[in-house]
Amino acid sequence: MSDLILNKLFSLKDQVAVITGGSGVLGGSMARGLALAGARVAVLGRNEARTGTVVAEITANGGESMAVLADVSDRSQLEIAREAIIQRWDQIDILVNMAGGNIPAATINPDATIFDMPRVAFEEVVSLNLLGTLLPSQVFGEAMVERNQPYGCIVNISSMSAIRAISRVVGYSAAKAGIDNFTRWLAVELAQKYGDGLRVNAIAPGFFIGEQNRDLLLNADGSLTVRGQKIIDHTPAGRFGKPDELLSTLIWLCSSGSSFVNGVVVPVDGGFSIYSGV
């Protein structure tokens, strides 16, 4: 296969991508990766300074990007963001639902039990992750289906905790399991009603070091915590992932190279999800 064909299959040139949660460690890496593949990238987040930093990095490397401030739990803010993006670039081709995370109150500490967790904490983390995927999919997905010929790609972000029972993170696990099911459901819904130009898939990252989990996995001196060591012991690759190791899967799912791939959840996990521990 010639380089020309490969470039065509995996190029995102002239496409417009929206990435929620694009100012975090993994989200920022994904935003930069989409730009390197040729996409014009709208980095959506709540923190103006951090979102602007990612946009500045993309433009400094010759890419085209814009910052969009919005909360993924607020539909009206998302609709304003959609209009701003369409006003600048006329279309939306790609949505990456990266926004999400956990909160301490929805995590079961070693000295607590499930019976101690407040309902409001569970609802908050489910809202952040599951509704924070549903609402952008509705708002930006609507722009995809309203084109003369419906076209677009949605990539959701799952988790190892959706696939296997991981202690403590009960709210986060339930929300991410919901995202897996929503990914499959929406893939069928859009393809049946609007044609094969609409696709929905997900990536399930293994363990990567980010702002939210750093203190759980690493000590102040960079050594592994007890929990971090357990994860490494159950990861055949024997290490945590690097943010850029998500990019090839993301670009593949967003490109014409995966035009017949729909409704899948792809683990990028160093083998964590398949290892029994024996």
Secondary structure as UniProt FT lines:
FT   HELIX           3..10
FT   TURN            13..14
FT   STRAND          16..20
FT   TURN            21..23
FT   HELIX           25..36
FT   TURN            37..38
FT   STRAND          40..45
FT   HELIX           48..60
FT   TURN            61..62
FT   STRAND          65..69
FT   TURN            72..73
FT   HELIX           75..89
FT   STRAND          94..97
FT   HELIX           104..106
FT   TURN            110..111
FT   HELIX           114..116
FT   HELIX           119..126
FT   HELIX           127..131
FT   HELIX           132..145
FT   STRAND          152..157
FT   HELIX           160..163
FT   TURN            167..168
FT   HELIX           170..194
FT   TURN            196..197
FT   STRAND          198..205
FT   TURN            211..213
FT   HELIX           214..217
FT   TURN            220..221
FT   HELIX           226..233
FT   TURN            236..237
FT   HELIX           243..246
FT   HELIX           247..254
FT   HELIX           256..258
FT   TURN            259..260
FT   STRAND          265..268
FT   TURN            270..271
FT   HELIX           272..274
//
